[in-house]
Amino acid sequence: MPVTPAPSRAEAATDALMRQDPEIAGILLGEARRQSTGLQLIAAENFTSPAVLAALGSPLVNKYAEGYPGARHHGGCEVVDLAERVATERAKALFGADHANVQPHSGSAAVLAAYAALLRPGDRVLAMGLREGGHLTHGSPANFSGRWFDFTGYGVREDTGLIDYDRVRDLARELRPRAIVCGSISYPRHIDYALFREIADEVDAFLIVDAAHPIGLVAGGAAPNPVPYADVVCATTHKVLRGPRGGMLLCGARSADRVDRAVFPFTQGGAQMHTVAAKAVAFGEAAAPAFTGYAHQVVANARALAAALAGQGLSVATGGTDTHLVTADAAGLGLEATAARGRLAVAGIVLDVCGLGHGGARGLRLGTAAVTTQGMREPEMARVAALMGAALRGEEQGARLREAVAELTADFPPYPALA
Ligand SMILES: *Cc1c(COP(=O)(O)O)cnc(C)c1O
């Protein structure tokens, strides 16, 4: 008699949802299908592991836990305290930090808390300009940062596309900002943290590193670690790091208390303990040797993709990449960025449009974190670039390209157990 394996908890939960609420269950399945049949090149996205998903879908979601382990405002925290202690210790060990706060609900919440810890409203701050690749939290007038602080933007050199460090130093000397922020949503090269530290010291400013993007590469030893240089490092846990959606802060012992108070009670209420547990799982995965291989493959794939896209007639900013990020424009193919993104979307190739930093130019932003998690390597990057080239040139019908994309991704299911 054939033996039917007992359903896993996740399968049982999905079945229960299907019976109770087929409308939402159908949406969940539809999204899983969209993720696995298209090419996910959004640089901020990844595929978390089933272990991370299990922690996220656990009863820890029920627990209220304002405060910190051993000092909570709610009773019954003795078990979730263990999860937060493990997450914090793993983060400290992974990044060589004296202190870690794993409670920020998102990358933006981490940045808000970093500013709250070090700055007062109205303070002057120097950060990468928004059109050059700064994040909304780096001074956008539509964001708290631009409303409550006095931001000035620095940019990239027009000839090289690299950060204009001379200009950063000149602006710092002229403005004497309270803090300098470095970090970007689209800068594809390593940032010289030592040089930023030197400039910050010269003008007696704090250095805040927003490493939302590269922190996963740092964990895998594929990018320089900002922790020794920054007063506070802000990060996300869901980008290259491949954990649950969330944020974290890393700092030296000197700033630990004010960072913790800036998160709770200043900017947040209760911690999301299911997410904290999932962060612990992700830190555990990132500390394993396999993650070093992953992080280096992410970069190798981005380099291969950048070179192959150049071969397809796209112009790659800075001529390549040191990270998971590639920015490129399709002007050489006669396409403006939004139109290019539209053509790619029809083929199931999903990516973003971003500012390129000079004269308001816009381009495409791609990342290789998700496709690398799926197991793709350099040969697949060449196929991806060829598919992109065909879509952008309008050589093939969208539906035909969509099929070719599905054929490629079918060999690399992000969740083989669900395939
Ligand atoms: C992604 C990102 C953030 C914000 O993260 P959210 O979780 O979306 O709030 C902040 N700063 C930088 C540089 C980022 O890339």
The ligand as an ORCA input file, in Angstrom:
! r2SCAN-3c Opt
* xyz 0 1
  C      15.364     49.385      1.088
  C      16.007     50.576      1.694
  C      15.468     51.220      2.816
  C      14.095     50.937      3.384
  O      13.689     49.688      3.640
  P      12.112     49.387      3.861
  O      12.135     48.082      4.558
  O      11.485     49.373      2.517
  O      11.563     50.489      4.720
  C      16.192     52.242      3.383
  N      17.358     52.646      2.876
  C      17.893     52.070      1.779
  C      19.204     52.569      1.261
  C      17.223     51.035      1.144
  O      17.753     50.488      0.050
*
